[in-house]
Amino acid sequence: MRTMFCAAVTAALLHITPTVVLVDRRDAVAQLLPGADKYFAREVHLSDADAHKLHEAVDWSPRDGVLTFYSGRHGTTLVGLLQFVRVDTPHGPVEVTVSFDPAGTVHGVIVTKATVETKPWVLEALRAGLVQHYQGLTATGTPGGSAALRGAVGDLPLYMAQEIDKGVARALAAYRLFYQTR
């Protein structure tokens, strides 16, 4: 009972609202890996040194110490790969899906989950063209989608755009450090 009370107080203080699906993961995969007819998951289990390297690069460590990359192929030809990245905000989590083309540049970004509270802010940032600013980024690039929206959206959509930038930065670092080099 005490645990439930503490959890309720914590949730109230952080005012986290339920998570909502903006785009179903299956639909995101179909959009971001067009033409793929086979899909594969590749898990990278991070050692303590690897986790530290990722934390140093983007101030992030996946919850379970595992990075999962999903690749899509058409026959034997690589169409691309993607990663689902969670960013925890004071308003609850947002999930960003980042895909890479075979050359290693960002093919596309879709925000797949947000919270009830943040959904309108995320949708406003997306309507303002946020995800178009990520296309073509290389693994060493710096996401600047939120900077491109400055003055075009309100403060809260801009804040969520900055959080989405973090998700893209995490995917870029994970790709650069643990996929591209293996």
C-alpha positions in Angstrom: 0.0 0.0 0.0 2.8 2.4 0.9 4.5 1.6 -2.5 1.3 2.5 -4.4 1.0 5.7 -2.5 4.6 6.7 -3.2 4.1 5.9 -6.9 1.0 8.0 -7.0 2.7 10.9 -5.3 5.7 10.6 -7.7 3.4 10.5 -10.7 1.5 13.5 -9.5 4.7 15.5 -8.9 6.0 14.6 -12.3 2.5 14.9 -13.8 3.2 12.0 -16.2 0.1 11.1 -18.3 -0.6 7.9 -20.1 1.4 7.1 -23.3 -0.5 7.2 -26.6 0.6 5.7 -29.9 0.9 8.3 -32.6 2.1 5.8 -35.3 1.9 2.0 -34.9 5.4 0.5 -34.9 4.5 -1.8 -37.8 3.3 1.2 -39.8 6.5 3.1 -38.9 8.6 0.2 -40.1 6.7 0.0 -43.4 7.1 3.7 -44.0 10.8 3.8 -43.0 12.0 0.6 -44.7 10.0 0.8 -48.0 10.4 -2.2 -50.2 11.7 -4.5 -47.5 10.2 -8.0 -47.5 12.4 -9.5 -44.7 13.2 -8.0 -41.3 15.9 -8.9 -38.8 16.7 -7.7 -35.3 20.3 -7.3 -34.2 20.9 -6.8 -30.5 24.1 -5.3 -29.2 24.6 -6.0 -25.5 26.7 -3.2 -24.1 29.6 -3.9 -21.8 30.2 -1.4 -19.0 32.9 0.3 -21.1 30.5 0.5 -24.1 27.6 1.9 -22.0 30.0 4.5 -20.6 31.1 5.4 -24.2 27.4 5.9 -25.2 26.7 7.9 -22.0 29.7 10.2 -22.7 28.6 10.7 -26.3 24.9 11.6 -25.6 24.2 11.3 -21.9 22.1 8.2 -22.4 22.1 4.5 -21.5 19.4 2.2 -22.7 17.4 0.8 -19.8 18.4 -2.8 -20.2 21.9 -2.2 -21.6 20.8 -3.5 -25.0 20.6 -1.6 -28.3 18.4 -3.2 -30.9 18.7 -2.4 -34.6 16.1 -3.6 -37.0 17.2 -4.1 -40.6 15.0 -4.5 -43.7 16.0 -6.4 -46.8 14.5 -7.0 -50.2 15.9 -10.4 -51.1 19.5 -10.1 -50.2 19.8 -6.3 -50.6 19.8 -4.1 -47.5 17.0 -1.6 -47.7 17.9 0.1 -44.5 17.8 -0.2 -40.7 16.1 1.6 -37.9 16.0 2.0 -34.2 13.3 2.9 -31.7 14.7 5.3 -29.1 12.9 6.4 -25.9 13.4 9.8 -24.4 12.1 10.3 -20.9 10.9 13.9 -20.2 9.4 15.4 -17.1 6.1 15.0 -19.0 6.6 11.3 -19.7 8.2 9.4 -22.5 8.4 10.1 -26.2 9.5 7.4 -28.6 11.4 8.4 -31.7 12.0 6.0 -34.6 15.0 6.8 -36.8 15.9 5.0 -40.0 19.2 4.9 -41.9 19.7 4.1 -45.5 22.3 1.6 -46.6 24.9 4.5 -46.9 24.4 5.3 -43.2 22.5 8.6 -43.5 19.2 9.3 -41.9 16.4 8.3 -44.2 13.5 9.3 -42.0 12.2 10.0 -38.5 8.8 9.2 -37.1 7.6 10.0 -33.6 5.7 6.8 -32.6 4.7 7.5 -29.0 4.1 10.5 -26.7 1.9 11.1 -23.7 -1.6 12.5 -23.6 -0.2 15.8 -22.3 2.6 16.1 -24.8 0.7 14.9 -27.9 -0.6 18.3 -29.0 2.9 19.8 -28.6 4.5 17.0 -30.5 1.9 17.2 -33.3 2.4 21.0 -33.6 6.2 20.4 -34.0 5.6 17.7 -36.6 3.2 19.9 -38.5 5.8 22.6 -38.6 8.2 20.2 -40.5 10.4 19.0 -37.6 11.3 15.6 -39.1 12.3 16.9 -42.5 15.3 18.6 -40.9 16.8 15.2 -39.9 16.8 13.7 -43.4 20.3 13.2 -44.8 22.1 13.5 -41.4 25.2 11.4 -41.2 26.2 9.4 -38.1 28.5 12.2 -37.1 25.9 14.9 -37.6 24.1 17.0 -35.0 20.3 17.1 -35.0 19.0 20.6 -35.4 15.4 20.2 -36.1 14.3 22.2 -33.0 16.6 25.1 -34.0 14.9 25.3 -37.3 11.5 25.6 -35.6 12.5 28.5 -33.3 10.0 31.3 -33.8 7.6 29.0 -35.8 6.1 27.2 -32.9 5.3 27.9 -29.3 7.5 27.2 -26.3 6.1 23.7 -25.4 6.2 22.4 -29.0 9.8 23.7 -29.2 10.6 22.0 -26.0 9.3 18.7 -27.4 11.2 19.2 -30.6 14.4 19.5 -28.5 13.5 16.2 -26.8 13.0 14.6 -30.2 16.4 16.0 -31.2 17.8 14.1 -28.2 16.2 10.9 -29.6 17.7 11.4 -33.0 21.1 12.2 -31.4 20.9 8.9 -29.4 20.2 6.9 -32.6 23.0 8.6 -34.4 25.5 7.8 -31.6 24.3 4.2 -31.3 24.6 3.7 -35.0 28.0 5.3 -35.2 29.5 3.6 -32.1 27.9 0.2 -32.3 26.5 -0.6 -35.7 28.6 1.2 -38.3 31.9 -0.1 -36.8 30.9 -3.8 -36.5 
